[in-house]
Amino acid sequence: MSAERKLFGLDAEAKQKLVRSMRYAPGDAASARQHCEGAQEAAWRLTSFDALPGYKQLQIHQAVARQAGLEQPYYRCHEGLAKAVTVIEGRTYRNFATYDYLDLNGHPAIAAAVQEALARYGTSASASRLTAGERPPHRALETRLAGLYNAEDCVAFVSGHATNVSTLGCLFGPHDAIFHDALSHNSLVQGAMLSGATRLSFPSNDMTALERLLLERRRQFQRAVIVSEGLFGMDGCLCPLPELVELKHRFNCFLMVDEAHSLGVLGATGRGVYEHYGLAADVVDIWMGTLSKTLCGCGGFIAGSAALVELLKFSAPGFVYSVGMPPVMAAAIATAVDLMVAEPSRVERLRERSAFLLHHARALGLDTGRAQGFAVMPVMVGDSLSTAFLAQELRTHGVLAMPIIYPGVEEGQARLRFFVSAAHSEEDIRAALEATAKLLPVAKAKAASCVR
């Protein structure tokens, strides 16, 4: 037998010796049973979702919450339209947990457009748009969205998260770099990771740090993209778009801006962060947005050059290998775009309510973090336990604002997040904030009693 055979294979005699060595001594039933149980335990660990570390950690968090007297704040079912007020389990709440920014969800014109599209196209595109799923409402929507950004073209995805993941994953590769704001949305980070490009983050909105990073690292890569958000959805602050544009030009980078929370919110007519700063839309190479917030639908889009859009339509996995957006959804969103453009008073009313929210919160002594008064405002609490208690106390007083806790944000940065809508009245805002200021010390005291 060759040396290789002896090393990697077993002859009959060797197999018998191995079997004998694995047998338990006669009468050693306890050892055999223990061995069997150990093997079963090992198999369970490898094949049971209950054994996954992430699931165990989730169970620990939930057990701690129950022991502290905290109710589950997530996955509570709203029984109808969630507007300035909403109904959950028969109780009405002042609602600051959803982002129907321009009060368009449920608009009669949108409902009529849906009914018409439903009668003609049904509920599904029934295929990827690349193959047999293309319908007239898709291109009608994309033409409208491209128009908002004076772009050559646009492509609409069925998922906002997948839009960022697929776009970055498609456009960039191992020889490239993605410079992104440290507080970029998870979808941007996941897309950067998928791409295989080198991912380099800079402290949020710190242009000095970004410039230093570009000086040190840009020359090491072929292509590079700078990624930021128009309006940060956790903090309610704007990106410094003029400075980003200057750095993009100086270091020969693409610039991608996520407009998920800024479309319909920023600018006199709601066209987003470029309109807010009075810049031309073409200063940004890749405009990304979601269709679920201002436009009260579902999905995401990329607007930009014809070459960019054509490449994504034939190469981005989240578009090519996914069913097309339901035509009824595309029709609904296109109508929402029309309403936003035709009724700029909605944008103005949202801006007034947002400013009132920020001003009144600060007047009450609440810590609003980096918020600048545009639709999204955190009330910074600090620790996760106090934040969860505050959200629960508010619910008992008829106010709905969601707790954002670790690991959604870093420990010590937990907050309640308020979304304001054009549907809110000043009285809605005043009542919610005054309840927050009153109940914050109560929540902190409850949290402190749990950790003594």
N, C-alpha and C positions, 0 to 999 in steps of 0.2 A: 504494500500500500504506500502510495507516495506521501511525502510530508504534508502536501496540501490537503490530500484526502483525510489524513489523520487529524489535521487541524480543523477542517470545516465540516467533516462528515463523521458518522458513527457506523462501525460495522456491527454485526449481530451481537458479538460478545460485549462490546462496549455499551450497547443499548441495554442488555440484560443487567450489567453492573449498575447502570444509571437507575434502572427501575428498582433494583434491590436497595440502592442507597436512599431512595425516596420513600420506601415503605417504613411504616412505624413498627416498633417492636411488638410482638404478640402481647395482647392484653393491655396495650397502651391506648385504650379507647378515648380517654380524656384528651390525650394529646392529639389524636386523630380528629376528634370533634372540634377542638380548638383550632387546629389547622384549617379544617373545612370552613369554620365560621370566619376565620381570618381571610380566606380566599373569597368568600361571599361578600365580606365587607369591602375588599379591594375592588371586586367587580362592581359593586354598588357605587363606589366612589367614581368609577370611570364611566358609568352609564346612566347615572341619575342626575337630573337637573337640580334636585334638592341638595345635592352635594357640591354644586358650584359655589365657589367663594362669594361671588356677587349676590347669589340668592341668600346665602347665609347672612351676609352683611345686611341685606334688606330686611330679613326677619329680625335681626337684632335691633335695627332702627325702629321697626314697627312695634316691637315689644317694649322698648324704652318709652316710646310715645304713649302707648296704652297705659303703662305703669304710671306715667306722669299725668294721666287724665286728658290726653289730647285725642281729639277725634280725627279721623282721616279727612284731610281737606281736599283730596284729589278725586277725580272721576265722579264728581257729583253731577247728577243729571239735571240739566235745565229743561223745563217742560214746554217751552215755547221760544219765541224770539227773545234773544238776550240783548236788550237795548239799555237805556239808562236805568231801567229796572228789569229784574228777571225773577222767575219763580222756580224754586227748588223745593221738592217735597211739599208743595202746597203753600210755602211761605214766600213772600215777596221781599226782595233785597234791592237796595241801591247798588247798582252793578258797576264796579270799576275793574273787572277782571277780564273783559273781552275788548277786542280792538276794532270795533265797527266805527272807525274814526270819523267818517263823514255822515253817519246816520243813514246809510244807503241800504243796509240789509233789510229785506222785506219791502222795498219800494215797489209800488204798483207797476211802474214801467219795467222793472226787472222781472217781476212775476209774469207780466204779459209776454215779454221776450222769451222767457223759459217755456211758457205754454206753447208758443208758436214753434219754437225749435223742437220741443218734445213731440209735437204732432208730426213733424216732418222727418226728424232724424232718430227718434227714439232716445233711449237713455245711455247708449254706449256707442263709441266709435268702432267697436268690434274688431279692431286690429291696430297694429302700430301704424302711425301716419306714413311711415316709409313704404309700407306695403299697400294696405287697402283702407286705412283709417282716416284719410284726409277728407274733411268736410268744409263747406264754405265758411261756417262760423270761425274756424281756426284762423284762416287767413284774414278774415275781417277783424278779429281781435288783435292779431299781430300787427296789422297795418295801423290800428289805432295806437297801440303801445309804442311802435316805432315813431309815430308822429309826436308823442309826448317828449321824446328825446331828440327830435330832428335827426333820427338815425336812418341809415339806409335800409335796415331790415330788423326783424325781431323773430325769436322763436319762443314758443310757450311750452313749458314742461308740465306734467301732471302733478309734480311735487316741488314745493319751494326748496326743501332740503336737498332733494336730488338735483335741482338746478345747479347749486353751488358745487356739490360733490362731482357731478358729471362734467361740468364746465372746466374746473381746475384740473380734474383728472385727465381730461381729453387734451387740453391745450399745452400742458407743461410736462416735462419729463426729467430724467436723472441728471441732465446737464444744465438744468435751469434752477432758478431760485424764486421762492415765494416769500416776500417780505410782508408780514401781516400784523395788524394791530393786535396786541395781546388780548383784547376783549372781543375779538372777532367771534361771530356766531359759530357754534359747533359744526355746522355744515361747511363753512369755509375751511376750518381746521381739518375736517375729515377729507375734503377734496384735496387739500394740500398734501396730506399723507398718502392718499391714493395715487397722486401723480408721480410719486417717486422723486420729486424735486426736493432740494434742500429747503427746509422750512425755517425761517428766521423771523422771530417775533420782536416787536419793539413796544415799550411801555405805551399805554393807550394815549393817543393824540400827542405824543412827545416827538415833535419834529426834529429836535436837536439829536435825540437818540437815533431816530431813523436816518438822518443825514450821516451820522457817525457810522452806523451799520453799513450804509451804502458805500461810504468811502472805504471801509475796511474789506467788504466782501463782494461788492458788485462785479468787479473785474474777474472774479474766479468762475463766473458762469456765462453761459451763452445768453439765453433770454431770462428776463426777470419781470416779475409783476409785483406791484405794490397793491395791497388789498386793505380796504377799510369799509366802514359803514357810514351811510349818510347821516342817520340818526341812530345812536346806539340804543338797542331795545331794552337793555338792563339799566342804563344810567340816564337816558333822556338828554344826552349831549350830542352836539354836532361834530363831525369830523372837520378839520381845518382844510377844506378842499383847495383853496388857492395855494397853500404851501405844498400840498401833495402834488398838485399839478406842476409846480416849479421843480420839485425833486424828480418827478417822472421824466421831465424833459432833460434835466441836467445829467441824469444817470442812464438815459436811454432805456427806460422801463415801460412796460404797459401799466395802466392804472385801471383797477377794478373797484367799483363802488356798489355795495349792497344797499339798495333803497327800500328794503322790506318795511321799515317804519317811517320813511321820509316821503314816499310818494303819497300825495294827497294831504300831506301835513306841512311840508316846507314850501316856501315860495308863494307869491300872491295868488297863483292859480293852481297850486298843488303839484306842480311839475317836479318838485323835489329839490335836492340840495344845490344843484347848479343854478336853478332859478333864485333860490334864497341868496346866493352869493353874487348874482348878476353876471354869471359866466356863460359862455357858449357851451352847449351840451357836448360838443365834440372834443372837449378837453379830456373827457374820460373815454377810454377805449372799450371797456366792458361795463355796460350798465346792467345790473341785476336787480330784480325786484320780485316780491311775492304778490300773489293775487288774492290773498286771504284776509288782508287787513282793510285798507281803504276800499278795495274793490270787492270785498265781501264774497269772494269765490274760493277757489282752491287752486294751488299750483304756483309756478314761478315763470320768469321770463329772462331772456338775455337780449338786449338791444345793442346794436353797434353796426359795424361795417357789414356789407354784403358777404365778404369773404369769411368773416367770423361766423356769421349765422349759417352760411352754407356748410362750413366745416362741421359745426355742431350738429346740424340736421342729418349729416351722413356719418358722424363718428361718435357723438356723445352717447355712452351706453344708456343713461337714464332717459334718453329720448328715443334712440333707435330701437332699443329692446323693450320698450314699454308701450302699452296701449296708449292711443291718443287720448287727449283730454275729451271727456264727454262733450258733444256738441252743445248740449243744453247749458253746460257750465261756461263754455266759451261765449255763448250768446248772452248769458247773464253778466259776465265780466265786461264784455264790450259795451253793454248798456250802462253799466256803472261808470265806465270811462266817459261815456257821453254825458252822463249826469254831472260828473265832476267838472268837466270842461264847461258845460252850459250853466252851471250854478256855482260860481266862485264864492257866493255868499256862504256856502257850507264851509269852505276853507277858512274864511274870515271868522265865522262863528267858532270853529274849532280853535283857532288861534286865540280868540278872546277867552274861551273857557280854559285853555291851557295856561294862559298867563294868570288868570284868576286862581287856578289850582296852586300854582307855584307861589304866588304872592301870599295867599291866605295860609298855606302850610308854613311858610317861613314866619309869618306874623304870629303863629301859634307856637313857635319855637321848635318845630319839627326839623330834623336834619334831612334835607333833600339831596344830599350828595352833590353830584355834578350836573344835576338837572338844569336845563336852560329854558324851560317853559314851552315845550313842544310835544304835546300829546302823551308822553311817557314821563312819569315821575316816581322815583323811589322815595320811600320813607325809611331811612337807614336806622336799623335797630341794633345791629351788632352780632349778637350770638343767635344761633338757630333756634334754641329753645324759647327764648323770649319772643322771637318773631312768630313762631308757630302759635304761641299763646295769644299774641296780639291779634292774629288773623281769626282765631277762634272766638275771642272776646267780641271782635267786631261782628262776626256772624250772628252772635246772640243778640246784637243790637241792630241787626238788619242791614249790615254793610258787607259787601263782598269785595275783598281785595286779596290777591293771592300772596302767600309767603314764598319768597325766593331764598332758599337755604342751602347750606352745604350738601352735596358737592356742586349744585348749580352755580354757586358763587363761593369764593374762598371763605373759610370760617373767619368770623369777625366782620364780614361784609354782608351778612344777611339783612334782608330788607323786605318790606311790603312794596309791591309794585302796583301803581295806580295807572290805568289807562283812562284817559278822558275822551269823550266823544262830543260831537256837535249836538247830540241829543241831550246831554246833561244840562241841567239848569244850575244857576249859581247856588240855589238852595240845596240841590243834591250834593254839590261839592262842599259847601259849608258844613252841612250836617255830617258828612263822612269824615271830614278832617277834624272837626271838633270832637267827634267820638274817638278818633284815633289819638288825639292829644290827651283826652281824658283817660283812655284805657291803657296807654303805653306804660305808665308806672304800675298799673295793676298786673299787666303781663310780666313785667320785669320781676315783680315781687313773687309771682307764682313760679317763675323759672328759678329764682334764687332759692326758694323753699325746696325745690326738687334736688338741688345739688349740695345741700347742707349735709 
